[in-house]
Amino acid sequence: MQNDNLLLNFNDNFLQETKFSVTIQGLPYLSYFSNSLTIPGVSTSSAQLSTPYSDIKLGGDKLEYDYLSFTFLLDEDLRVWEESYKWLCGVTYPHDATEYANQSKAGVYHDAIVAFNTNNNLENIRFQFKNCSPVSLSGIDMTFTGNAMNVLTSQMVLAYDNFTIERKS
């Protein structure tokens, strides 16, 4: 009977690399221009219990989260890059009263939502990354390769407290 329940929940449709979206409050253009992301890994270190005979490895006591990183396409107005840059400036010490006012108004930490869709474009699984803050924003490489159709990209890396996973279906 238990094996029958496993078969009822079995899904033989594969996750597609184009079926995701990224949403972060304060970065409205990001959800339109994200084109790749890496769902971070999670690890723990093992504790070691010493005995007179042999050491015993025990499960770790806390989770360590890798950074959330994603790449986004650059529009000719550089909207996403500018939004990301302003956020990065906002989490660091402001240089003048205007930056301080913008930081206080917008807030420093935002939740990031990564949603994965089914093959029918229905939201299926949602990752919510809590209290994100930017760690890095890549530069823009302006290298002409003879193809005018190359779209420029940039990468952003975020730190966060933890994440939750919610199934929508």
FIKOLZA-1660 file (N, C-alpha, C; in steps of 0.1 Angstrom, whole numbers, plus 5000, padded with zeros to 4 digits):
% residues 169
   i   px   py   pz ch aa at
   1 5008 4988 5000  A  M  N
   1 5000 5000 5000  A  M CA
   1 5009 5013 5000  A  M  C
   2 5020 5012 5007  A  Q  N
   2 5028 5024 5008  A  Q CA
   2 5034 5027 4994  A  Q  C
   3 5038 5017 4987  A  N  N
   3 5044 5019 4973  A  N CA
   3 5033 5025 4964  A  N  C
   4 5020 5021 4966  A  D  N
   4 5010 5027 4957  A  D CA
   4 5009 5042 4959  A  D  C
   5 5011 5047 4972  A  N  N
   5 5011 5062 4974  A  N CA
   5 5023 5068 4967  A  N  C
   6 5034 5062 4967  A  L  N
   6 5045 5068 4960  A  L CA
   6 5042 5069 4945  A  L  C
   7 5036 5060 4939  A  L  N
   7 5033 5060 4925  A  L CA
   7 5022 5071 4922  A  L  C
   8 5013 5074 4931  A  L  N
   8 5003 5084 4929  A  L CA
   8 5010 5098 4928  A  L  C
   9 5021 5100 4935  A  N  N
   9 5028 5113 4936  A  N CA
   9 5039 5114 4926  A  N  C
  10 5041 5104 4918  A  F  N
  10 5053 5103 4909  A  F CA
  10 5050 5113 4897  A  F  C
  11 5060 5121 4893  A  N  N
  11 5058 5130 4882  A  N CA
  11 5070 5128 4873  A  N  C
  12 5067 5123 4861  A  D  N
  12 5078 5121 4851  A  D CA
  12 5081 5132 4842  A  D  C
  13 5076 5144 4845  A  N  N
  13 5079 5156 4837  A  N CA
  13 5092 5162 4844  A  N  C
  14 5101 5166 4835  A  F  N
  14 5114 5171 4840  A  F CA
  14 5113 5186 4842  A  F  C
  15 5120 5191 4852  A  L  N
  15 5121 5206 4854  A  L CA
  15 5128 5212 4843  A  L  C
  16 5123 5223 4837  A  Q  N
  16 5129 5229 4826  A  Q CA
  16 5136 5242 4830  A  Q  C
  17 5148 5245 4824  A  E  N
  17 5156 5256 4829  A  E CA
  17 5150 5269 4826  A  E  C
  18 5140 5270 4818  A  T  N
  18 5134 5283 4814  A  T CA
  18 5121 5286 4823  A  T  C
  19 5117 5277 4831  A  K  N
  19 5105 5277 4838  A  K CA
  19 5107 5283 4853  A  K  C
  20 5113 5294 4854  A  F  N
  20 5114 5300 4867  A  F CA
  20 5113 5315 4867  A  F  C
  21 5111 5321 4878  A  S  N
  21 5111 5336 4879  A  S CA
  21 5117 5340 4892  A  S  C
  22 5123 5352 4893  A  V  N
  22 5129 5357 4905  A  V CA
  22 5122 5370 4908  A  V  C
  23 5117 5372 4920  A  T  N
  23 5111 5384 4924  A  T CA
  23 5117 5389 4937  A  T  C
  24 5121 5402 4937  A  I  N
  24 5127 5408 4950  A  I CA
  24 5120 5422 4951  A  I  C
  25 5115 5424 4962  A  Q  N
  25 5109 5437 4965  A  Q CA
  25 5119 5448 4963  A  Q  C
  26 5116 5459 4956  A  G  N
  26 5126 5469 4954  A  G CA
  26 5134 5468 4941  A  G  C
  27 5133 5456 4934  A  L  N
  27 5139 5454 4922  A  L CA
  27 5129 5449 4911  A  L  C
  28 5120 5458 4907  A  P  N
  28 5109 5454 4899  A  P CA
  28 5113 5449 4885  A  P  C
  29 5124 5454 4880  A  Y  N
  29 5128 5449 4866  A  Y CA
  29 5134 5435 4866  A  Y  C
  30 5139 5431 4878  A  L  N
  30 5146 5418 4879  A  L CA
  30 5138 5407 4874  A  L  C
  31 5125 5406 4877  A  S  N
  31 5117 5395 4873  A  S CA
  31 5115 5393 4858  A  S  C
  32 5117 5404 4851  A  Y  N
  32 5116 5404 4836  A  Y CA
  32 5129 5400 4829  A  Y  C
  33 5141 5402 4836  A  F  N
  33 5154 5400 4829  A  F CA
  33 5162 5389 4835  A  F  C
  34 5158 5381 4845  A  S  N
  34 5166 5370 4851  A  S CA
  34 5166 5359 4840  A  S  C
  35 5179 5354 4838  A  N  N
  35 5180 5343 4828  A  N CA
  35 5187 5331 4833  A  N  C
  36 5193 5332 4845  A  S  N
  36 5199 5320 4851  A  S CA
  36 5200 5322 4866  A  S  C
  37 5199 5311 4873  A  L  N
  37 5201 5312 4888  A  L CA
  37 5207 5298 4893  A  L  C
  38 5212 5299 4905  A  T  N
  38 5217 5287 4911  A  T CA
  38 5210 5286 4925  A  T  C
  39 5202 5276 4926  A  I  N
  39 5196 5273 4939  A  I CA
  39 5207 5269 4948  A  I  C
  40 5209 5275 4960  A  P  N
  40 5221 5273 4968  A  P CA
  40 5221 5259 4975  A  P  C
  41 5233 5254 4977  A  G  N
  41 5234 5242 4984  A  G CA
  41 5233 5245 4999  A  G  C
  42 5231 5234 5007  A  V  N
  42 5230 5235 5021  A  V CA
  42 5239 5224 5027  A  V  C
  43 5246 5227 5038  A  S  N
  43 5255 5217 5044  A  S CA
  43 5255 5219 5059  A  S  C
  44 5261 5210 5065  A  T  N
  44 5264 5210 5080  A  T CA
  44 5277 5204 5082  A  T  C
  45 5283 5208 5093  A  S  N
  45 5296 5201 5096  A  S CA
  45 5292 5190 5107  A  S  C
  46 5300 5179 5107  A  S  N
  46 5297 5169 5116  A  S CA
  46 5305 5171 5129  A  S  C
  47 5298 5168 5140  A  A  N
  47 5305 5169 5153  A  A CA
  47 5312 5155 5156  A  A  C
  48 5322 5155 5163  A  Q  N
  48 5330 5143 5166  A  Q CA
  48 5329 5140 5181  A  Q  C
  49 5325 5128 5184  A  L  N
  49 5325 5123 5198  A  L CA
  49 5337 5113 5199  A  L  C
  50 5346 5117 5208  A  S  N
  50 5358 5109 5210  A  S CA
  50 5355 5098 5220  A  S  C
  51 5359 5086 5217  A  T  N
  51 5358 5075 5227  A  T CA
  51 5371 5068 5228  A  T  C
  52 5373 5060 5237  A  P  N
  52 5386 5053 5238  A  P CA
  52 5389 5044 5227  A  P  C
  53 5379 5040 5219  A  Y  N
  53 5381 5030 5209  A  Y CA
  53 5382 5036 5195  A  Y  C
  54 5372 5044 5192  A  S  N
  54 5372 5051 5179  A  S CA
  54 5363 5063 5180  A  S  C
  55 5365 5073 5171  A  D  N
  55 5357 5085 5172  A  D CA
  55 5344 5082 5164  A  D  C
  56 5333 5088 5169  A  I  N
  56 5320 5087 5163  A  I CA
  56 5316 5100 5157  A  I  C
  57 5312 5100 5145  A  K  N
  57 5307 5112 5138  A  K CA
  57 5292 5114 5141  A  K  C
  58 5289 5125 5146  A  L  N
  58 5275 5128 5148  A  L CA
  58 5270 5139 5138  A  L  C
  59 5257 5140 5137  A  G  N
  59 5251 5150 5128  A  G CA
  59 5255 5164 5133  A  G  C
  60 5255 5173 5124  A  G  N
  60 5259 5187 5127  A  G CA
  60 5248 5194 5135  A  G  C
  61 5252 5206 5140  A  D  N
  61 5243 5213 5149  A  D CA
  61 5236 5225 5142  A  D  C
  62 5241 5229 5131  A  K  N
  62 5235 5241 5124  A  K CA
  62 5237 5239 5109  A  K  C
  63 5228 5245 5101  A  L  N
  63 5229 5245 5087  A  L CA
  63 5237 5257 5082  A  L  C
  64 5245 5255 5071  A  E  N
  64 5252 5265 5065  A  E CA
  64 5247 5266 5050  A  E  C
  65 5243 5278 5047  A  Y  N
  65 5237 5280 5034  A  Y CA
  65 5247 5287 5024  A  Y  C
  66 5248 5281 5012  A  D  N
  66 5256 5288 5002  A  D CA
  66 5248 5300 4997  A  D  C
  67 5255 5309 4990  A  Y  N
  67 5249 5321 4985  A  Y CA
  67 5239 5318 4974  A  Y  C
  68 5229 5327 4973  A  L  N
  68 5220 5326 4961  A  L CA
  68 5226 5335 4950  A  L  C
  69 5228 5330 4939  A  S  N
  69 5233 5338 4928  A  S CA
  69 5225 5336 4915  A  S  C
  70 5223 5347 4908  A  F  N
  70 5216 5347 4896  A  F CA
  70 5222 5357 4886  A  F  C
  71 5219 5354 4874  A  T  N
  71 5223 5362 4862  A  T CA
  71 5211 5369 4856  A  T  C
  72 5213 5381 4852  A  F  N
  72 5202 5388 4845  A  F CA
  72 5207 5395 4832  A  F  C
  73 5198 5396 4823  A  L  N
  73 5201 5402 4810  A  L CA
  73 5201 5417 4813  A  L  C
  74 5209 5425 4805  A  L  N
  74 5209 5439 4807  A  L CA
  74 5201 5446 4796  A  L  C
  75 5192 5454 4799  A  D  N
  75 5185 5463 4790  A  D CA
  75 5193 5475 4787  A  D  C
  76 5191 5482 4776  A  E  N
  76 5199 5493 4773  A  E CA
  76 5198 5505 4783  A  E  C
  77 5189 5505 4791  A  D  N
  77 5188 5515 4802  A  D CA
  77 5195 5511 4815  A  D  C
  78 5200 5498 4815  A  L  N
  78 5207 5493 4827  A  L CA
  78 5198 5494 4839  A  L  C
  79 5185 5492 4838  A  R  N
  79 5176 5493 4850  A  R CA
  79 5179 5483 4861  A  R  C
  80 5180 5471 4857  A  V  N
  80 5182 5460 4868  A  V CA
  80 5196 5462 4874  A  V  C
  81 5206 5465 4866  A  W  N
  81 5219 5467 4872  A  W CA
  81 5219 5479 4881  A  W  C
  82 5213 5490 4877  A  E  N
  82 5212 5502 4886  A  E CA
  82 5204 5499 4899  A  E  C
  83 5193 5492 4898  A  E  N
  83 5186 5489 4910  A  E CA
  83 5194 5480 4919  A  E  C
  84 5202 5471 4914  A  S  N
  84 5210 5462 4922  A  S CA
  84 5221 5470 4928  A  S  C
  85 5227 5479 4921  A  Y  N
  85 5238 5488 4926  A  Y CA
  85 5233 5497 4937  A  Y  C
  86 5221 5503 4936  A  K  N
  86 5216 5511 4946  A  K CA
  86 5213 5503 4959  A  K  C
  87 5209 5491 4957  A  W  N
  87 5206 5482 4969  A  W CA
  87 5219 5479 4976  A  W  C
  88 5229 5475 4968  A  L  N
  88 5242 5473 4974  A  L CA
  88 5248 5485 4981  A  L  C
  89 5246 5496 4975  A  C  N
  89 5251 5509 4982  A  C CA
  89 5243 5511 4995  A  C  C
  90 5230 5508 4995  A  G  N
  90 5221 5510 5006  A  G CA
  90 5225 5501 5018  A  G  C
  91 5230 5489 5016  A  V  N
  91 5233 5480 5027  A  V CA
  91 5247 5484 5033  A  V  C
  92 5255 5491 5026  A  T  N
  92 5268 5496 5031  A  T CA
  92 5265 5510 5038  A  T  C
  93 5275 5515 5043  A  Y  N
  93 5274 5528 5050  A  Y CA
  93 5271 5539 5040  A  Y  C
  94 5261 5547 5041  A  P  N
  94 5258 5557 5032  A  P CA
  94 5268 5568 5032  A  P  C
  95 5270 5575 5021  A  H  N
  95 5280 5586 5020  A  H CA
  95 5274 5599 5023  A  H  C
  96 5261 5601 5021  A  D  N
  96 5255 5614 5023  A  D CA
  96 5240 5612 5028  A  D  C
  97 5234 5623 5031  A  A  N
  97 5220 5622 5036  A  A CA
  97 5210 5616 5027  A  A  C
  98 5212 5618 5014  A  T  N
  98 5203 5613 5004  A  T CA
  98 5203 5598 5004  A  T  C
  99 5215 5592 5004  A  E  N
  99 5217 5577 5005  A  E CA
  99 5211 5572 5017  A  E  C
 100 5212 5579 5028  A  Y  N
 100 5207 5575 5041  A  Y CA
 100 5191 5575 5041  A  Y  C
 101 5186 5585 5035  A  A  N
 101 5171 5586 5034  A  A CA
 101 5166 5575 5025  A  A  C
 102 5173 5572 5014  A  N  N
 102 5168 5561 5005  A  N CA
 102 5169 5548 5012  A  N  C
 103 5180 5546 5019  A  Q  N
 103 5182 5533 5027  A  Q CA
 103 5171 5531 5037  A  Q  C
 104 5168 5542 5044  A  S  N
 104 5157 5541 5055  A  S CA
 104 5144 5538 5049  A  S  C
 105 5141 5545 5038  A  K  N
 105 5128 5544 5031  A  K CA
 105 5126 5530 5025  A  K  C
 106 5135 5525 5018  A  A  N
 106 5134 5512 5010  A  A CA
 106 5136 5500 5019  A  A  C
 107 5144 5502 5030  A  G  N
 107 5148 5490 5038  A  G CA
 107 5160 5483 5032  A  G  C
 108 5167 5477 5041  A  V  N
 108 5180 5470 5037  A  V CA
 108 5178 5456 5033  A  V  C
 109 5169 5449 5040  A  Y  N
 109 5168 5434 5037  A  Y CA
 109 5154 5432 5030  A  Y  C
 110 5155 5423 5020  A  H  N
 110 5143 5420 5012  A  H CA
 110 5142 5405 5011  A  H  C
 111 5130 5399 5010  A  D  N
 111 5128 5385 5007  A  D CA
 111 5129 5383 4992  A  D  C
 112 5135 5373 4988  A  A  N
 112 5136 5369 4974  A  A CA
 112 5127 5357 4972  A  A  C
 113 5119 5357 4961  A  I  N
 113 5111 5345 4958  A  I CA
 113 5115 5340 4945  A  I  C
 114 5118 5327 4944  A  V  N
 114 5121 5320 4932  A  V CA
 114 5110 5310 4930  A  V  C
 115 5103 5312 4919  A  A  N
 115 5091 5303 4916  A  A CA
 115 5095 5295 4904  A  A  C
 116 5091 5282 4905  A  F  N
 116 5093 5272 4894  A  F CA
 116 5079 5269 4889  A  F  C
 117 5078 5268 4876  A  N  N
 117 5065 5265 4869  A  N CA
 117 5066 5251 4864  A  N  C
 118 5054 5245 4862  A  T  N
 118 5053 5232 4855  A  T CA
 118 5054 5234 4840  A  T  C
 119 5054 5224 4833  A  N  N
 119 5055 5224 4818  A  N CA
 119 5043 5232 4812  A  N  C
 120 5032 5233 4820  A  N  N
 120 5020 5240 4816  A  N CA
 120 5020 5255 4821  A  N  C
 121 5032 5259 4826  A  N  N
 121 5034 5273 4831  A  N CA
 121 5025 5276 4843  A  N  C
 122 5022 5267 4851  A  L  N
 122 5015 5269 4864  A  L CA
 122 5026 5268 4875  A  L  C
 123 5025 5278 4884  A  E  N
 123 5034 5278 4895  A  E CA
 123 5033 5265 4903  A  E  C
 124 5045 5259 4905  A  N  N
 124 5045 5245 4912  A  N CA
 124 5052 5246 4925  A  N  C
 125 5064 5252 4926  A  I  N
 125 5072 5252 4938  A  I CA
 125 5077 5266 4940  A  I  C
 126 5077 5271 4952  A  R  N
 126 5082 5284 4955  A  R CA
 126 5092 5284 4966  A  R  C
 127 5104 5289 4964  A  F  N
 127 5115 5291 4974  A  F CA
 127 5114 5305 4979  A  F  C
 128 5113 5307 4992  A  Q  N
 128 5114 5321 4997  A  Q CA
 128 5126 5322 5005  A  Q  C
 129 5135 5331 5001  A  F  N
 129 5148 5333 5008  A  F CA
 129 5146 5345 5017  A  F  C
 130 5148 5344 5030  A  K  N
 130 5145 5354 5040  A  K CA
 130 5156 5363 5042  A  K  C
 131 5153 5376 5043  A  N  N
 131 5162 5387 5047  A  N CA
 131 5175 5387 5038  A  N  C
 132 5173 5388 5025  A  C  N
 132 5184 5388 5016  A  C CA
 132 5191 5402 5016  A  C  C
 133 5204 5401 5014  A  S  N
 133 5212 5413 5012  A  S CA
 133 5222 5410 5002  A  S  C
 134 5225 5420 4993  A  P  N
 134 5235 5418 4983  A  P CA
 134 5249 5417 4988  A  P  C
 135 5257 5407 4982  A  V  N
 135 5271 5405 4985  A  V CA
 135 5279 5411 4974  A  V  C
 136 5275 5408 4962  A  S  N
 136 5283 5413 4951  A  S CA
 136 5274 5415 4938  A  S  C
 137 5279 5424 4930  A  L  N
 137 5273 5427 4917  A  L CA
 137 5284 5427 4907  A  L  C
 138 5283 5419 4897  A  S  N
 138 5294 5418 4887  A  S CA
 138 5295 5430 4878  A  S  C
 139 5307 5432 4873  A  G  N
 139 5308 5443 4863  A  G CA
 139 5302 5439 4850  A  G  C
 140 5302 5448 4841  A  I  N
 140 5296 5446 4827  A  I CA
 140 5307 5445 4817  A  I  C
 141 5308 5434 4811  A  D  N
 141 5319 5431 4801  A  D CA
 141 5314 5435 4788  A  D  C
 142 5320 5445 4782  A  M  N
 142 5316 5451 4769  A  M CA
 142 5326 5446 4758  A  M  C
 143 5325 5433 4755  A  T  N
 143 5334 5428 4745  A  T CA
 143 5326 5425 4732  A  T  C
 144 5331 5431 4721  A  F  N
 144 5324 5429 4709  A  F CA
 144 5330 5417 4702  A  F  C
 145 5322 5408 4698  A  T  N
 145 5326 5395 4692  A  T CA
 145 5322 5394 4677  A  T  C
 146 5317 5405 4671  A  G  N
 146 5314 5404 4657  A  G CA
 146 5299 5400 4655  A  G  C
 147 5292 5398 4666  A  N  N
 147 5278 5394 4665  A  N CA
 147 5270 5405 4673  A  N  C
 148 5262 5412 4666  A  A  N
 148 5254 5423 4672  A  A CA
 148 5242 5417 4680  A  A  C
 149 5240 5405 4680  A  M  N
 149 5229 5399 4687  A  M CA
 149 5233 5394 4701  A  M  C
 150 5245 5396 4705  A  N  N
 150 5250 5392 4719  A  N CA
 150 5243 5401 4729  A  N  C
 151 5237 5395 4739  A  V  N
 151 5230 5402 4750  A  V CA
 151 5239 5402 4762  A  V  C
 152 5242 5413 4767  A  L  N
 152 5250 5414 4779  A  L CA
 152 5243 5410 4791  A  L  C
 153 5251 5405 4801  A  T  N
 153 5245 5400 4813  A  T CA
 153 5253 5405 4825  A  T  C
 154 5248 5404 4837  A  S  N
 154 5255 5407 4849  A  S CA
 154 5250 5397 4860  A  S  C
 155 5258 5395 4870  A  Q  N
 155 5255 5385 4880  A  Q CA
 155 5254 5392 4894  A  Q  C
 156 5245 5388 4902  A  M  N
 156 5243 5393 4915  A  M CA
 156 5243 5381 4925  A  M  C
 157 5250 5383 4936  A  V  N
 157 5251 5373 4946  A  V CA
 157 5245 5378 4959  A  V  C
 158 5236 5370 4966  A  L  N
 158 5229 5374 4978  A  L CA
 158 5232 5365 4989  A  L  C
 159 5233 5371 5001  A  A  N
 159 5233 5363 5014  A  A CA
 159 5219 5364 5019  A  A  C
 160 5215 5355 5028  A  Y  N
 160 5202 5354 5033  A  Y CA
 160 5202 5346 5046  A  Y  C
 161 5192 5347 5054  A  D  N
 161 5191 5339 5067  A  D CA
 161 5188 5325 5065  A  D  C
 162 5178 5322 5057  A  N  N
 162 5174 5308 5055  A  N CA
 162 5163 5308 5044  A  N  C
 163 5158 5297 5040  A  F  N
 163 5148 5297 5030  A  F CA
 163 5138 5286 5033  A  F  C
 164 5125 5288 5028  A  T  N
 164 5115 5278 5029  A  T CA
 164 5111 5274 5015  A  T  C
 165 5105 5262 5015  A  I  N
 165 5100 5257 5002  A  I CA
 165 5085 5254 5003  A  I  C
 166 5077 5259 4994  A  E  N
 166 5063 5258 4994  A  E CA
 166 5058 5251 4981  A  E  C
 167 5051 5240 4982  A  R  N
 167 5045 5234 4970  A  R CA
 167 5031 5240 4968  A  R  C
 168 5029 5244 4955  A  K  N
 168 5017 5251 4951  A  K CA
 168 5006 5241 4946  A  K  C
 169 5010 5229 4942  A  S  N
 169 5000 5220 4936  A  S CA
 169 4998 5208 4945  A  S  C
% end
